[in-house]
Amino acid sequence: MNKIQLICFDLDDTLWPCMPTIIHAEESLYQWLCSNKAVVTDKYSVKELRDKRLSLAERRPELKHNLSKLRKVSLYELADEFNDSTDWIDTAFGIFYEARQSVNLFDDVIEVLQQLSQSYELAAMTNGNADIYRTEIGHLFKYSITAEETGAAKPDKLMFSSLLQQSALLPQQILYIGDHPVQDIEGANKVGIPNVWLNRQKQDWSHQQITPDNSATDLYEILELLAIK
């Protein structure tokens, strides 16, 4: 691992739990709708609005790499359904987006990233609409690669190629760490970036066609892998 110059992290479920963050953000939006667009919340629960958005994602697969736009389109569809104006949509989305950045980091994240940042450049890569620079660890990251900006979502190799282009590094000079066997590990494998499957839940590997280079159950094991004390 002595050739590594940059370490890239997936975000959701790698540096913080995803679903609690999304649920909090959706509930924050719902409370705003209750106060400002009660006609919507009188008809739909939080879960029903989530189901409508998932149905929209099925109908509009071209939005799968742009979750912010997907959520905005879902709000526009609500406005159309209730014959309402659309002047509230940016505000409503802003409520969701602000809450979406309020993440609760896993216990090992701050300590390990602070240590890693002393020896390596750090990058973030996400299919979602988390903004690493709006979190408390944002100052540690030099690069941020998002599906929205790239126009493709992991495991599409465009995400990883964008990282190579921005950093001007070779694949073997990067270490990629993520929790998802397909999005993260298969994606990194496509461009030859060494990778670690972060298996916080200690699950069995069940993807016969994909092989991670290494695995770890927490970030402290990354320090061991890199021989950092």
WOVENHU-V448969 format. One record per helix or strand. SS is the DSSP state (a for helix, b for strand). FROM is the first residue (numbers start at 1). TO is the last residue. If there is no record, write none. Layout:
# WOVENHU-V448969
{{SS FROM TO} {SS FROM TO}}
This chain:
# WOVENHU-V448969
{{b 6 10} {b 12 12} {b 16 16} {a 18 36} {a 38 41} {a 46 59} {a 61 63} {a 67 81} {a 89 100} {b 105 105} {a 109 117} {b 121 126} {a 132 134} {a 138 140} {b 143 146} {a 147 150} {a 157 167} {a 171 173} {b 174 178} {a 181 190} {b 194 198} {b 214 216} {a 220 225}}
